[in-house]
């Protein structure tokens, strides 16, 4: 069995989510609520949004020719890479409203942040490209679980040692690399 969809999905999401607004939200939430509640809410949000993205990507794979999917994915990754490299750091200043339930608060905030997020579009593209939705879903979920747990446990320490701009720089470069790979694959076949 070819594990490329699993590995590619894991690597892309794991690197892209470092320093992303969702992880900043996880760090912020975990400073206010119990870690397990934040983790559970985030996990439920990622299960939902990743499922939606994989289903859309899988459906597109049957409707649109592979060349156009690869070309669109390349453009999307290149745009996200450029956006990640030039975006402002004001996301770190986001404020949170008081809510009764930490799980509900985490779930709703992260779901709203992930719907239409660059990572969700990346998952759609990966699912359409590889045509193995379960492996893409698994790779993405393992990445989300790992990064969320790290965000909760080590979030504050990470930003003490590695400036957020370097984390975003790494994410932007990974998106650009995926864009180039998809572009080459679209052109070469």
N, C-alpha and C positions, 0 to 999 in steps of 0.2 A: 504494500500500500504506500502510495506517495504521500509523505507528510508535509510537503511544501505548503499547502494551504494553512495547516495548523501552525507551522513555524513562522511563515510570513505574517499571518494575522497576529500572532503573539508578539513578534518583534515590533511590528508597526504600532500596535496599540500601546504596548508597554512603554516604548520610547516617546510616542506622541502624547501620552497622558502625563508624563513627568512635567510638572510646572504648568499644566493646563488649568483652566479656571475651575474645572470639576475637582481637581485635586486640591486646589486652594480652598474650595468649599468644604471638602472632606476634612482638611486640616482645621478650618474654622469651626465646623460642626463638632469635631472631636475635642476641641478646647472648651466646648459648652456642654456637651452631653456625654453619656457613657460610651466608651469605644465600641462595645458590642452593638448598641442600638444604632450608632452611625454606620457601622459595617453592614448590619442587616438591612437598613434602609437603602444604602448604596447598592448592595448586592441585588435587591429586588428591582431597583431602578435599572441597573445594567442588564439584568435578565430580560426585562421588558424592552428596552430600547435596542439592545443587540438582536433580540428575536425579530423585531420589526425590520431592522436593517438587513438582516440575513434573508428574511422572506422576500423583501423587495429585490435584493440583488439576485436571488435565485430565480425569481420570476423574470427579471430582465434578461437573464442568460438564455431563456427560451424564446424571447421576442426579438431581441436585437442581435445582429451579427457580431461575432467576437471582435472583429477589427474595430468597430465603432465603440464597443465597450472599452477596449484597451485604450483607444484614443481619448475617450472621455475621462477614463480613469487617470491617464497620464496628465491631462490638462488639470484635472481636479487636484491631484497630488502636487503638481508644480505650483498651482495657485495657493494651496494650503501651506506649502513650504515657504513661499514668499511672504504670505500673510503672517505666518508664525514668526518669521525673522524680523518683520517690521512693526508688529503690533505693540501697543503701549502696555506698560506694566500696571495700569490703574485697576486691573481686575483684582489685584491683591487688596484693594481698599473696599471691597464690597461689604455691604451691611446685611445683617440677617434679622428678620422679624421673629419675635417670640412666638413659639408654637408649643402646644401642650405635649405632643408626642415626638420624641426624638426620632423614632423610626419613621413616622409619617413626615416629619420635617425633612429628614435626610432623603427619603424616597421622592417626595414631591420636588424638592429643590434640584436634586441631581437628574431626575427625569426631565424636568423642564430645561435644564442646562444641556442635556445630551441630545434632545430632539432637535434635529437640524444642525447639530455640531459637526465640525470637520471629521471627527472620529467616526460618527455614524455614517457619513457619506463614504468614508474610506472603507468601512465594513460592507456597505452596499457594493462598492466597486470590487472588493476582494471576493465577495460571495458570487458576484456575476462572472468574474474572471475565472475562478477556480472550479466552479460548479460542484463543489463539495461543501454544501452549506453546514453540515454537522461539524466538519473539521474547522471551518472558519469560525463558527459559533464557539466551539471549544477553545480554540486559540485565543479568541477575543476575551472570553469569560475568564480564562486562566490569567490573562494579562490584567484584566480589571480587578480580579480578586487580589492578585499579588500587589499591584500598584496601590490599590485602596488600603490594603493592610499596611503597606509601607508608609503610605500617607498618614495613616492614623498613628502608627507607632513612631515613625522617624521624621514626620513632616517638619516639625520645628527645627530639629537638628540639621536636616538636609539644607534648609535655607540659611542656616548659620555658617555652613562650610562651603556651599556651592551657591553662588549668586543665581537668582532666578533667570537672569538674562542668559547665562551659560546653559542652563537647563533648556530654555526655549530655543537657543541656538542649536543645540543637539537635536531637538525635535524638528526644527525647521529643515535641517540638513537631511534627516531621515525621510521626511516628506519629499524633498527634492530628489533624493536618490530613488525612491519608489516611483516618482514621476518619470524620471529618465528611463528606468527599467521598463515601465509600462509603454513608454513611447517607442523605445527600441523594439520591444516585443510586438507592438502594433505594426510597425513599419516592416520589420524583418519577417514576422509571421511566426 
